[in-house]
Each structure stands twice: as structure tokens, then as C-alpha cells.
Amino acid sequence: MTQFLYGSYTHPTPPTLVVERQVRRQIDDAGRIESITWRLEGFLDGADSAAIKTAVDGLEAAYRIDNQDAQLKSGSTVLMILDASEAVHGVQVDGPHFPQGGGVEFATLRRYQITLTAEFIASGTSYDEDSRLSYDYDPAGLATVTSSGTLRTKRGTSADALFASKDPDPGATYQLQHRRKTLNGLEDTQLDWEYVYREGKVATPAGVESASVTQVRRVDPDGTSVYYTVAGHLEGANPLGAVPSFHLAYVLLSESVTTDKYTGAVDFTLEYLSLGESRALVSWVETIEIVGGGMHWYTQPLCGKAPKKVETVLMPATAVQSGRMVGRTTWRPFPTPKWGPEFEHLDQRRQVKLGASRVPIGSHIHYPTEYAYYFEFPDRPAMKNPGMA
């Protein structure tokens, strides 16, 4: 976790930090001046207004004094320092300012802004530069470090050769997420660059200089299946070879990879099924059908009179119990007949296992079964409820 210090004062919560740097040749051509501005935006929090007042008093007392060193540290490692003793006119302070006054301000929270400026003799620097370095923190306190800018060299001095020197490399706890450079063609006298590091994030795979990847978890509306989709855009020396590093430990359902034949950039989409989070029974649709039963009758025409209803014999009833089941990783057991064997035509019983669906990695899912049981009764039986998933 990073810390920000001004003199002996340590900020309770590290502020968002933006560092702006300009290197310019002096008018008399006596060398170059490096102008550095640190812009801080942060907040103080406390249980009540009294605690906020104490915190604000401490912040104002610390920044009332110019010419103190400002440091950004990670543990005992100094990531950046604005050294007052090396600055031509020391470190100048503007603030703290408190731009907001409504809501929870001064109740449990107080936002502030501070600007620190300093100028240095840019000894050994033979190019002009405009750059920006920022530390932005997420709610968990983890930082995203972005370095970007433009530098211009004199003719004959390679701007491309300076690209690596602009890498902020904030430490072992940060992973490079994006790297970009643009040159002014064969002249090679102007370089535009950008580096992005994220604290505690997954490292960019080998062969990839820029990666934008998202992972989405999706649950079927009926809660039967849980799916994961990983999609991304990769750029670099070998983005295609890096796609397998984004595979998940689930059942791969589909894979789509598109390569730009001009730039070599890769767009990919991977879709997965999570067996552990999905139900073993994918679906089950069963039908119970009963036909017939009761007294058989017919209408007998009579000469000159209304037709007569004639009942003959008590007719048997028939029933069919049929359905289809789909198991996730194997065939499901056939269900038990709704009526006993004394009513079932066992010679007509039908049970079928169908082939499972194949997925790209060579395994199978979704094992279907179908069945039908046929019954006969001396009279119409009570209706049974079908089975359901």
C-alpha cells in the first residue's frame, strides 16, 4: 500500500496524484529547466465534525510550511520524491483548498486540493518534454499508474531510444497493463508514449503490450446454468499466442478469435459453462395423457321419435406417461412409472438414450434420454402430476 508524505506529515489516505513535467531550453541556451507540478486531490474522513476539524488542522499546519520534501512511498521504498534541497527555488505550496462545502463535508468528510511546484536544472537532458504521471486509487486503495507525454529531440538524436526511459515501473506489486509509442516517421525526433500499470492486478502475458479484457458471469433466467464469457483486445508482438493464457477452468463452449491482418491485433471471445455452479439436471419435460374409460354409448335413431341414447358396456381407459430428460454430465436415470406393473403394458415400454453434445475441448455435455410407458385400466384412473426439473 502506498503512502504520501509532505515533510514529516503522512496523509491518512493517499491522495490522487498527477505529476506534470516540462523540460524547456532556456532563452540564453545555457541549458534546460525542468518544471514539475504535483497536483493532489484527496479527502479526510472521521467519525464526526470534531474529528474532521482535528484532521483539517493537521493538514493545514503541515502545508503552511514551504520547502519540504514530498514523497510517494510503497512501504520503505520511495517511488517518487520532490526534493526541496535540489529545487532552484525550493518546493512551493498552493493550498490546501477545500472546493466543496455541501452534503457530508465537514460532518464526516472533507475533500481537499493541493498543488506543489518546483524547478530544477535539467542537467544531462538534451530534449524538450511535456509529460504527465498520475496515481489514481480505487475503493480498495489499489493504484493505477499512468505515464504519458511527448518529447522532442534534436535531429540526429533518436526519440525512439528514449521510450524505455519513460517507463515508470512503480514496483513489484504493479503489473504492466498497457504500453504504447508513436514516432514521427523516419525523422525519429518526436515520441508520444503511454504506460499503464495497475497495482495487484494480473500481469499482461508475454508477447502482449496492450490488453483490454473483461469477464462476465451469466445465469440462465431459470437458474439452471451458469456461464462465463471472457472477451478482449490484445496488441503486441504475439497477441495470438497469448489467447490461451486467458482460458478459464470451465467447460469451453465456443471460441472466436479475429486477427487484424494489418496491425496483428487480436480480438477474442471465449464462452464457458461452469459445471460446479450449474444444476445436474438441465431439463425435464413429462406428459401424462389419459384416454377413455366409463360407459360406452351411442345414439339410436327412432322412427318418428327423438333419438335414443343407448349405453352398452363399460370401456377400459388407457394412459401414456412420456417425456424427455437432459443430464448435464451423464444420462439421468429413467423415472418410475406413475402406476404399478399390473396396469402397464411392459411389452410396449420405450426407453431411449441419445448421444451427448460435443464441446471444443473434446468432452461432452447434455446427455438426453426419452421414454414412454403405456397403461390400461378397467375404468378411468385419477390423474397424476407430471415430473418436473
Secondary structure, 3 states (H helix, E strand, C coil): CEEEEECCEECCCCCEEEEEEEEEECCCCCCEEEEEEEEEEEEEECCCHHHHHHHHHHHHHHHCCCCCCEEEEECCEEEEEECCCCCCCCCEEEEEECCCCCCCECCCEEEEEEEEEEEEECCCCCEEEEEEEEEEECCCCCEEEEEEEEEEECCCCCCHHHCHHHCCCCCCCEEEEEEEEEECHHHCCEEEEEEEEEECCCCCCCCCCEEEEEEEEEECCCCCCEEEEEEEEEECCCHHHHHHHHCCCCEEEEEEEEECCCCCCEEEEEEEECCCCCCCEEEEEEEEEEEEEEEEEEEEEECCEEEEEEEEEEEEEEEEEEEEEEECCCCCCCCCCCCCCCCECHHHCEEEECCCEECCCCCEECEEEEEEEEEEECCCCCCCCCCEC
